[in-house]
Amino acid sequence: MFKPTNPPWCFSDNRQFGWKTHPFSVTRGKYGVALANIPNNKTIPDVEKESNARLMATAPELWICIVSMLRWYSNRLNGHDISPYENQPPEIQRAMRVYKEITGEDYA
């Protein structure tokens, strides 16, 4: 069963609070509970750590985009049933693979 934390997910720059161990995090809401903390790993540049946190914070919106794209643009056999994976354009195949990675289930 796929049931993520409800949005909004927010990026938090913890450096403004003087945090040194987790400079960036993803929270539920602006000042909510941390969903993910990005540790201050010296081998990863700050810009990469910040980018990773920002990407994670947009996960709910990205999920909605993937599902919407599959609903609207996937090829149909009879106007209703989804065509087999191999009959889909490459972009829809990619979205189907991501859907399966996220949910553990095939999209159809």
N, C-alpha and C positions, 0 to 999 in steps of 0.2 A: 504494500500500500504506500502510495506517495502522498505525503502530507507535510509540506514545509511550513515554517513559521509564517503567519500572515504578514503582509506588508503593512506599513512601509519599512524597508530596510534602509538604513542611513550610513553614510560614510562618516567616520569621526577621526579628526586629526587630534590625537591625544597629546601631541607636543605642546599644544596651547595650555595644557594642564600640568606640564612639567614631567609627563611620563617618559621614562627612558627605556623600560623593558618592552613595552608594547606601544610604539609610536602611533599606530593606526589600528582602527577596529571597525567592525560592522555592527551596528546596534539595531534593535527593533524600535523604531521611532528615533527622534532626535537625541534624546538622552536616556534611552531605554536600556534594557538588558543587552549585554554583549552577546552577539551570535558567533563572532569570530574575532580573534585578536591576532594581529600581525606582529610576530616577535622582532626584536631589534637584532637581526642576524647581520653581522658585519660583512658577510660575503655577498649580500644582496643590497644593491644601491637603494637609497631612500626613494628615488623616483619609481623604482620597480615595486617596492613595498606599497607605496601609495597607490600605484596603478592597480595592483592586485586587490587591495581593499575596495577601491572604487568599482572594479569589475564585480566583485562579490556583492556589493551593495545594490547593484542593478539586477541581480539574479531574478527577483520576482517579475520585473518588467520584461527581461529577456525571455523568461518562461512563457509569459503571455504572448510575446511576439512569435515564438516558435509554434505554439499551439494554434494561434490565429493563422499563421502562414500555412500550416498543414491543413487546417479546415477550409481555407479559401482557395488554395492553389494546387493541392494535390489532384492528380488525375483520377477520374471516377470511371467505373465500368459502365454503370447504367444511370448515372446522375446521382447515385447514392453511395454505392459501395466503393471503397478505395481500391484502385488498381494495384497489382502486385508491385513490390519495391522496385524490381528491375524495369518496370514500365514508367517510372517516375523520372522527371528531369533531375539532373545532378544536384541542384539546390534543394529539392524536396527530399532526395535520398539522404543528403547531409542532415537535414532537419530531422528526418526519421531516425537516423543513427543517434543524434543527440537526444532525442526524445527517449529512445531505448536506454541510453546510458543513464539518463536522469531517473526514469521510472522503473527500469528493469523489464519493461513490457514493450511489445511491438505496437506501433501506431497503426490501427485499423479497426 
